[in-house]
Amino acid sequence: MFRSKLQNFSNYSTPVFEYIVKADANENLLDYPEDLEVLITDVLKKNVRNLCFYPEINSQPLKQELAKFYGLKEENFIIGNGSDQIIQLIIQAACDKDDFIFTLYPSFAMYKITAELFDVNHSFLDITQNWEINADEVIEKISQNDKIKVIFIDTPNNPTGVALEYEKLKLIAESFPERLIVIDNAYGEYCDINYLDLALQEKNVILLKTFSKIGFAGIRCGYAIANEKVIENLHKVKPPYNVNILSQQIAISLLRNLDKLKSNIDLIKSERVRMTKCLEDFYFVLPSQANFISIVDDEIDYIFDYLKSKKILVKKFDIGMKKLLRITLGKPKDNDIILESLINYKRGK
Ligand SMILES: *Cc1c(COP(=O)(O)O)cnc(C)c1O
C-alpha cells in the first residue's frame, strides 16, 4: 500500500525519558516576562471569535508585520508552519527527482530526511576534522556536481553551534549564482553575525528564521526572507492556509514586542560563557554561538547514560568516528545541575 522506500525510512525522532532537566531540543525554557505573557493571553482571547475563519491564505497579516519590522516588502517573505516546512518547500520547488542538495556534516537532520522523501540525493562535506567550515572545500565539493540545486548552510550550525563568517558565506553564495543558498539562521538571535544583507544583496540566497528557538517552539512558525522571484516560486508549492490564526497573531505580537525577549536571550548568552568556561577544564567544548553548547568526547555514550540516570535529558550524536553531546542552555539552576553532573562524571563520581 505504501512506497517501498518507507520500509527502511526513519523519520525525525528523538528519545524521551522522565526528566528533571530538559536540555535536548534547543527550546528556550526561561519564563516569559510577565508583561509579555499578558500580551499573549490577550491575543489568544481576542482571536477566539476568529477561529471559525480560515486564516489568510498566505499569512498576509504576518508578512505585513515582518515587512515593517525589517523595512522590506511583503513580497520578500514566505511564512511556514515552522521553518521545517519551508525547508520542504525549497526542496520541492528547486529539485527534481535525482537532483542533489548539499549540506555540511553534521548539520540539521531535516535537510537530508526531507530530500530523501522527495527522491532527492544528498551530498555533504564532513566538518568533523576540526569542526570549522572551510569555504574553499565547500566550493570545491559543490563545483564537482552540477546536480546540486540547493546548498543548505545552518549557521550557527546545529549540532556544533559554530557560526560561519559572513565573508566566507558571501564567497560561497557568489560562487554559485545559479543555485539556491539557504542560510538557516534558526539561532540568529544568539549569534554575533548578521547575515540579512546577504539575502538582500544576492538573488540566490534565502535566509531562514524561526520563532522556535527564542521561546515559541509551540506556535510552529518560521519564515524565509529572499528576493521576490525566489519567494514567488516557493509560494507555488506552499499548501494553502499553512499557518493557523493563533500562531500568526502571536508571531505578530512578538515582532512588535521583541525587546521584551531580550533579557531571556541575553541570559542564555551569558550562561553560554559561564558553562563553557566551567566545562573547558574537563571537556572539549565547541565555540558555540547558539543557545546550546556541544562537547566532543569518546565517552559520550557513557556520559549520556550517566546524565540519564540523573534524569537529565540531552541529545547525543554519532557523527562518523566522532561523538558529540548537545546541551541546550536553560535556567541557571538547571544549567548548574547539568554542570555538576558533567564534572562529577569526569571526577569519577
Ligand atoms: C530547530 C531548527 C529548525 C527548525 O525550526 P522550526 O521553525 O521549529 O521548524 C531549523 N533549522 C535548524 C538549524 C534548527 O536547529
The ligand as a Tripos MOL2 file, in Angstrom:
@<TRIPOS>MOLECULE
LIG
   15    15     1     0     0
SMALL
NO_CHARGES

@<TRIPOS>ATOM
      1 C1         15.3520   23.9090   15.2150 C.3       1 LIG1
      2 C2         15.8630   24.1310   13.8530 C.ar      1 LIG1
      3 C3         15.0000   24.3460   12.7750 C.ar      1 LIG1
      4 C4         13.5110   24.0800   12.8820 C.3       1 LIG1
      5 O1         12.8070   25.1520   13.1870 O.3       1 LIG1
      6 P1         11.2130   25.1220   13.2540 P.3       1 LIG1
      7 O2         10.8730   26.5140   12.8900 O.co2     1 LIG1
      8 O3         10.8660   24.7390   14.6440 O.co2     1 LIG1
      9 O4         10.7040   24.1300   12.2550 O.co2     1 LIG1
     10 C5         15.5300   24.6600   11.5480 C.ar      1 LIG1
     11 N1         16.8570   24.7250   11.3680 N.ar      1 LIG1
     12 C6         17.7270   24.4880   12.3660 C.ar      1 LIG1
     13 C7         19.1890   24.5700   12.1160 C.3       1 LIG1
     14 C8         17.2570   24.1760   13.6380 C.ar      1 LIG1
     15 O5         18.1220   23.9030   14.6150 O.3       1 LIG1
@<TRIPOS>BOND
     1     1     2 1
     2     2     3 ar
     3     2    14 ar
     4     3     4 1
     5     3    10 ar
     6     4     5 1
     7     5     6 1
     8     6     7 2
     9     6     8 1
    10     6     9 1
    11    10    11 ar
    12    11    12 ar
    13    12    13 1
    14    12    14 ar
    15    14    15 1
@<TRIPOS>SUBSTRUCTURE
     1 LIG1         1 GROUP 0 **** ****
